[in-house]
Amino acid sequence: MMIKEKQILQLIKLAAHAPSGHNTQPWRFSYDEGSITMRPDFMRALQVVDADNHAMFISLGCALENLLIAARQYGLEATYEITSESADPNIKVALREADEVAKSDLFDFILKRQVCRSVYLSEQLERNTLSTLIQLENEPGVSVKYFTKRADIETMIPYIVEGSTAQMQNRNFTNELVSWMRFNQKDALRAGDGIWFSSMGFPNVPRWLGKLIMLQLVSAKSEAKRWEKTIKQSAGLVLFMVEKNDIVHWIRIGQSFQRFGLTAALLNVCHAHVNMPCEEEAIRQRMAYELGFGDMTPLLLIRFGYADTMPYSFRRNLNEVIHSV
Ligand SMILES: Cc1cc2nc3c(=O)[nH]c(=O)nc-3n(C[C@H](O)[C@H](O)[C@H](O)COP(=O)(O)O)c2cc1C
């Protein structure tokens, strides 16, 4: 049975509301009357912070999860196939109208979810809220570790500070970050991608001033201090890990992380990334060894807690993410 084009376009729009590293939105969609195919957009790769493209495929996994949740909402059964061992890696989602498809409470939070970069209230999560998050099911080969006791949270600070310092001292890293920063609403809206300064809690400024702030005033030392305070004010941290460091597992970790983000939004819990120790390979390996994670590779470190939401980031228009193959 043919699926209406309008519905397919709506599904793509909701998929593209997923989070992505630096809000690069590194995806390209194509479709026919019964399927949507998603491909990485290598033109949007982050060559410094994500040299192996793991964050790119995690972002695709987040978009896939949105798509699956949204399809069910529209009474469509969705099955997908990942092609990873090829020069053209892709995820093909086949859609079929079905009589009984279980809807998810998470659908309503696809547009409400955000990565909230403010400092959180130093308050523990309510017990039921925390256990709902901890009990979320993960995709095969993905596991999570929660840090919720003060002392446990603080064991992560040295790794975070070390990762942040390494990145802030790397000009290629800061230049790449700044190239994806949108320092005022006009630039953010025009681009439809990137990290809007306001979503980081800063006022709108001209691009030259934003660059000056990021490259001259923000230092490794000021960031280290900020991270220490920010982590201490979090209700907890959660580390997402994979048992195999490959494309399939990167997509799966993205799906698990997206369910976490949507569930957190449903529970009025904010979250944001503190990935630096996972992004710096030497630190990641040492952290995994010292904390006894065995062969698991930690790829996403997330802080969470209560806070007010921040201004939402933007997305590109549909015609920019849809390509005929
Ligand atoms: C794989 C991945 C890695 C990310 N890494 C970081 C990060 O290191 N620091 C950060 O502040 N945000 C990080 N983010 C969050 C994105 O910047 C955010 O999703 C994007 O700006 C869009 O904003 P939104 O999620 O609020 O819609 C990451 C997101 C993903 C999916």
The ligand as an SDF file (V2000), in Angstrom:
LIG
                    3D

 31 33  0  0  0  0  0  0  0  0999 V2000
   26.7010   12.4000   18.8950 C   0  0  0  0  0  0  0  0  0  0  0  0
   26.4670   13.7550   19.5300 C   0  0  0  0  0  0  0  0  0  0  0  0
   27.5210   14.4130   20.1280 C   0  0  0  0  0  0  0  0  0  0  0  0
   27.3260   15.6460   20.7320 C   0  0  0  0  0  0  0  0  0  0  0  0
   28.3800   16.2540   21.3760 N   0  0  0  0  0  0  0  0  0  0  0  0
   28.1680   17.3950   22.0470 C   0  0  0  0  0  0  0  0  0  0  0  0
   29.2090   17.9740   22.8190 C   0  0  0  0  0  0  0  0  0  0  0  0
   30.3240   17.4500   22.8960 O   0  0  0  0  0  0  0  0  0  0  0  0
   28.9480   19.1380   23.4940 N   0  0  0  0  0  0  0  0  0  0  0  0
   27.7130   19.7280   23.4540 C   0  0  0  0  0  0  0  0  0  0  0  0
   27.5100   20.7610   24.0980 O   0  0  0  0  0  0  0  0  0  0  0  0
   26.7120   19.1830   22.7250 N   0  0  0  0  0  0  0  0  0  0  0  0
   26.9070   18.0420   22.0440 C   0  0  0  0  0  0  0  0  0  0  0  0
   25.8830   17.4720   21.3390 N   0  0  0  0  0  0  0  0  0  0  0  0
   24.5770   18.1340   21.3140 C   0  0  0  0  0  0  0  0  0  0  0  0
   24.3800   18.9090   20.0250 C   0  0  0  0  0  0  0  0  0  0  0  0
   25.2030   20.0350   19.9760 O   0  0  0  0  0  0  0  0  0  0  0  0
   22.8920   19.2660   19.9080 C   0  0  0  0  0  0  0  0  0  0  0  0
   22.1750   18.0900   19.7550 O   0  0  0  0  0  0  0  0  0  0  0  0
   22.6320   20.1770   18.7160 C   0  0  0  0  0  0  0  0  0  0  0  0
   23.2230   21.4270   18.9220 O   0  0  0  0  0  0  0  0  0  0  0  0
   21.1430   20.3750   18.4520 C   0  0  0  0  0  0  0  0  0  0  0  0
   20.5090   20.8700   19.5820 O   0  0  0  0  0  0  0  0  0  0  0  0
   19.2660   20.1210   20.2390 P   0  0  0  0  0  0  0  0  0  0  0  0
   19.7130   18.7310   20.5650 O   0  0  0  0  0  0  0  0  0  0  0  0
   18.9410   20.9250   21.4740 O   0  0  0  0  0  0  0  0  0  0  0  0
   18.1690   20.1170   19.2320 O   0  0  0  0  0  0  0  0  0  0  0  0
   26.0480   16.2420   20.7180 C   0  0  0  0  0  0  0  0  0  0  0  0
   24.9850   15.5700   20.0940 C   0  0  0  0  0  0  0  0  0  0  0  0
   25.1850   14.3340   19.5190 C   0  0  0  0  0  0  0  0  0  0  0  0
   24.0390   13.6030   18.8820 C   0  0  0  0  0  0  0  0  0  0  0  0
  1  2  1  0
  2  3  1  0
  2 30  2  0
  3  4  2  0
  4  5  1  0
  4 28  1  0
  5  6  2  0
  6  7  1  0
  6 13  1  0
  7  8  2  0
  7  9  1  0
  9 10  1  0
 10 11  2  0
 10 12  1  0
 12 13  2  0
 13 14  1  0
 14 15  1  0
 14 28  1  0
 15 16  1  0
 16 17  1  0
 16 18  1  0
 18 19  1  0
 18 20  1  0
 20 21  1  0
 20 22  1  0
 22 23  1  0
 23 24  1  0
 24 25  2  0
 24 26  1  0
 24 27  1  0
 28 29  2  0
 29 30  1  0
 30 31  1  0
M  END
$$$$
